[in-house]
Each structure stands twice: as structure tokens, then as C-alpha cells.
Amino acid sequence: MKDIYIPGLDEDARLHKKKQDGSLLREREDYKKIYAKEFFNVYNEGTVADGFVCMCRNQRIYIDENWQFVYFIDYAYALDKIRGYRFGNLTPSYEILLSHSLSELKYSDPATPFCVDYNKIIDGMECMVQRIIEEIRHSNTKRLADKIKWFENLRIKPAKHFEEALQRILFVNQIMWQTDHYLTGLGSLDQLLYPYYERDVKTGYTDEKTVKEQLREFLQILHQYYWYKSSMLMGDTGQIIVLGGSEKEGNYRYNILTEQFLDLVQELQLPDPKLLLRVNEKTPEKIWKKALTCIGTGVGSPIFSNDQVIIPALEAFGIEEEDARSYGVSACWEPLIAGKSVSLNNMTTLNYMRPMENLFRREQLSRLETFDEFTECYITYLGRNLNAVKRVLTNARFQYDPVLSVFIDGCREKQKDASWGGAKYFHAGITSVALGNVIEVLLNIKKYVYEEKNYSLIEIKRMILTNYEGMESEQKKLKSKKRYFGTDEEEVIQLTKKIMAATTRFTKDYRNEYGGKLKFGLSAPTYIDAAVDMYASFDGRKYGAPFVVHISNETADSYTEILNFASALDYGENRFNGNVIDFMVTPDFIRNNMDKFVTLMKVGIKKGIFQLQMNVVSSETLIRAKENPEAFPNLIVRVWGFSAFFIDLPDNYKDMLISRALKNEGKEG
């Protein structure tokens, strides 16, 4: 078994993902057939718990002798047989295994089938721990005695020291990935780890420099298996670390670890793990500057999240105050309560352009005599579309998941699996795309049909269905005109709010089988994929072309305007499932205007933006990187809500980033 080649353990796995001939998948399947036959027999014929125990007994234990910590994933033994809707895009409760030993978690008298399976999961982990200890004993690894002690304690004691806490977080994290819990988040690590740091420093057990080096290795280890952890695109791993926060009185909460994580991500220049920084009006200047200096390198982190808007929105939705103040996020940006929630925040996508397309294809257009009638007709079709969305959510059946249940607060106490309502929160989240395009279409129709009477709705229908064939000049005019969406014109803001409010009206009464409500937001990863099969639209967009990215306006010098626009929107009721402003910024702009940019961000937070992320790169660099990728192997860009190596992206994503950068720099209309 030592001789088998496992991509991801032995060299940079990013190279393997680029194999287009399928050899990587064949290697994995061959490995499964040779070494995991017993596992798949048990997993296919038995229970999830039986499969997990078999995995723990047989998976390859890999000890990297160069690392202080132990971390490995043997993907041949992944529990990846879908038995219902999978849980993913979540953050488990790492605190459970920090404050308890494995033996403490077991039921002394398992009274139900769930309790029996729960104990089997603990038994499996204890078996894995013992096997790890034996492998450590037979290795030449660094800090051999310390590692053995960490894992022996894992069975019988809560974590005591900072380094031990890091090892337990890695242990839980690898179990999540090994059992196919995709897009596994990391939670508020600066807050979770600080008590261990403070105690160890106070007693002289460690010091600030040692801790920083341990965190450096921690981040580098988590970056391993980059190809395996990536979901739809390379870099889409969901490994997000939340930093900062707000006290009940509104004071900003941070510590030395907050600063160290920001410093290390800047120094390492790895796209993963990524950071989200929670901010408020009282965020110190030095934290703002550290964060902006970090993101100014082009690494794509952190994304900024406004506590002053998000916490009240969570509380109004029914999240308890203490939980709301400790919120984390899903893989990209959607707020959730880490370790207490199995609320999948991206169960499906609402495509705002679909109702518009249906309107033009099905409606008797001649009866829509005013713009208000047209808008109300669109909203009617939106309601029908949302009925279909709700059916998708209602029909979802989640897989039985005793592994996740060990690491979700409430499941053990209720003796209920996460899929049976064991978690505290079980809401349903959807993302949305193309609202920016719909606002453009509506206001173009108002101007050119109802006010200036340049076109009839029938003529617009022909443009859309024929992809502007024979009307190329009209398409270019629409494409090059000043955009509405993202500007602070009152009419634009009010129309956007009207569509958002209508979405709430159609969804606020939804309840799933556990009483969970539906939430949505104005950000989605599908601005390219969801547009592929969509007809042209009356904003100059042609068939299949991408939609507007999140909340954005590519016009040069539009930063203040987009902040004004986003802060004027209403994120109340159920409209808080991620609302991200997406900037394109040149590196020189931040470097040469740091103080002004800090002021700009503070103003945006005070006014009430929800979240913000940036791509810090020039169009010239992107164009050169596409033409000569070998010269830019480590160029990092921001995609959806994650960072990735530009070289790993499909051409359509590269082209879109280039186009956005050119527009932002005023080089393309």
C-alpha cells in the first residue's frame, strides 16, 4: 500500500486537476477497487455508521514528517455515496471536540437507533486515533512525543493548549472532508482559539512568535488537497475563516490572532483558506489597514461583512441574540450560525431573468399599456417562478448523517440526527442572480417603449428571440449606455427594493418540515452558468452572455455610487442570504489611496452596506496572464466568493474578469 500513488499527498495537486484525459479519476477508481473493496461492500450493504467505522479501520494514515501537525485525507475511503440531499456548505462545531474528549461524548446507555449509530461514529474515531498514534510511533516525525500526547488526550481529556486545539480542529476538518461534507467552513477561529492562546502565553507555555508559526503551518496544511476540496471550480473549497465581531454594546471584538491571520494570508499568498472580516463603525484603523493591505496584494481576502446590518437582520428572522452576534458564513458569504445550523444557504438559485423571459414568450404584450402594468406583470411571473423554487425546497430529502450530527450542537442532546431536526436551526436558503439585468431591462422598457416610444414590446420580443439579428446597432447602443443598476438614482433604488419586497411577499410564509423559513440574497455563483441557456435581454446582453456580477457597477469611479446604492436597499425580513458588493480595483489605487479607501469603507459601513469583496488586479495583468499563463502561475483572482489561481479558471471566467477590469479602468464601454 505504501507504493500506491495518491495524488494530493506527494506533490502539488493543482497540476493533477489540470489533467484533461481523465487519468486522475481512473487512478482513484483503481485505488478503490484494489484497497477499498471491503469498505464499499460494508458501505453499500450496511449503514452509514458501519461504513464510517470500516473507513476508520482501513483508510491510509499518512504522517508528514515535516509538519508539526497531523492531517491526511484518503479519498478512496470517502463516504460519497449519495443517499438523499447531502449536507455541505456548513461549518461544524469544532468547539464540541475542543471542550470534550471522545469518551465524554458517547451515550452511556444508547436507547435509540440514532444513539447506537452515534456511538459507532465515536468508536470509529477512537479507532482512527489509535491507528494515528501507532503510525506516529513508527515515524521520524517532528515532536513525536507531543503528537502522541495530543491524540491520547483526544480520547480522554478536553484540549488544554493552543497547539492541541489546532490539532483537534484539523482532525474534525479532515473527517468532514473524508465523509464528503463539501465546502467545509472553519468558523470564527480568532475567537475560538484565543482562550487557549491567552492561557498558554500567560503561563509561559508558548509565545506570540511560536503561535504565529503554528498558524502558518495550520493554513498551509489546510491548503493541501486543494484540487480534492474544490467543488465546481478550482478554489471553490468553502474553507472560510471568520475574523472579528461585535460585542452586545457595539464595541468591536478582535485580538492578536485576528491580526496574525490577516498577516499570514498576506504573507503566504495562497488563495485558500480565505478570510471574512466582520466589521462595524468601531473597527480600529489598524485592522482596516491590515485588511486592505492584505487584499491589496491581490490575494482576494478578506471579504467584509457589516455587523450593524447583519446582526439585526438575523435577530428579526428569529435567530437568538447571542447566536446572531456570533454568526459565521457559508462557503462564500451567506450568514449562518456555525455549529448550530444545518440551514443550507444555497439549495437552489432564483434566476430573476427567467420570469422576464417567460413574460415575453407567453404574455399578450399588447394589453400592457403602461410601465406599471408591465412591472406588475413581471412580478406575477416572478411569483410563479418562486412557486417552482419552493417546490424544489419542499421535495428535498436530506441524507441521514450521524457523522455531522456529532459536530452539530443539539443533536446529541435531542438524540436526533441533523437530518431529523436535531440542529437548532434548519432554514432553507436560496441565492439569486440577474436582478441587475432585470432592473436594466425594466428601465430601458420604460424609457424606449413607454416614454420615447422608440420600440414596441413586440419589436423588443423579436430582438430577444432572434438575438438582435438585423438589429445589431440597437444592441450596441443598449450595451454601451450608462447602466442603471448600482447607481444611486432614486428610481433605480426604489425599483430594486420593489422587486426584493415582492420576492419576500412570495416566500415569507414558506416553512419546511422542521419549521425552517426561506431566506434569499442578491448574490450567487451562477452569473455565468445560469445565463448559458437564456435568451438575449433588452439590456444589450446577447444569448448566453453572463449576467451582472452580484451588486456591481463596472463604470470607472463608481465606488461611492455603488456604496450609496447598496446601503439604500432593505435587507430586512428574509433578504439577508448574502448581498455582496463586488469591486474591481487596480493595485495602485489601493496603494496610493489607502487613507481615502479606509474612509470610503467606513462610510459604507455606517450607511449600511451588507457585504463587500474586491478583485485587486489590473486589466493589463489579466490579459498578459491569459496570453502567457506560464509566466503568471501564482496570479490570484476573486471568483464568486472565493479566491483562485487565474491559471486554473475556464476561459469564460478569465474573459469576464478581463472585461470587468477594462470597464472599471474606463477602457471598454
Secondary structure, 3 states (H helix, E strand, C coil): CCCCCCCCCCCCCHHHHCCCCCHHHHHHHHHHHHHCHHHHHHHHHCCHHHHHHHHHHHCCCCCCCCCCCCCCCCHHHCCCCCCCECCCCCCCCHHHHHHCCHHHHCCCCCCCHHHHHHHHHHHHHHHHHHHHHHHHHCCCCCCHHHHHHHHHHHHHCCCCCHHHHHHHHHHHHHHHHHCCCCCCCCECHHHHHHHHHHHHHHHCCCCHHHHHHHHHHHHHHHHCCHHHHCCCCCCCCCCEEEECCECCCCCECCCHHHHHHHHHHHHHCCCCCEEEEEECCCCCHHHHHHHHHHHHCCCCCCEEEEHHHHHHHHHHHCCCHHHHHCCEECCCCCEECCCCECCEEEEEEEECHHHHHHHHHHCCHHHCCCHHHHHHHHHHHHHHHHHHHHHHHHHCCECCCHHHHHCCCCHHHHCCCHHHCCCCECCEEEEEECHHHHHHHHHHHHHHHHHCCCCCHHHHHHHHHCCCCCCHHHHHHHHHCCCCCCCCCHHHHHHHHHHHHHHHHHHCCCCCCCCCCEEECCCCCCCCHHHCCCCCCCCCCCCCCCCCCCECCCCCCCHHHHHHHHHHCCCCCCCCCCCEEEEEECHHHHHHCHHHHHHHHHHHHHHCCCEEEEEECCHHHHHHHHHCHHHCCCCEEEECCEEEEHHHCCHHHHHHHHHHHHHHCCCCC
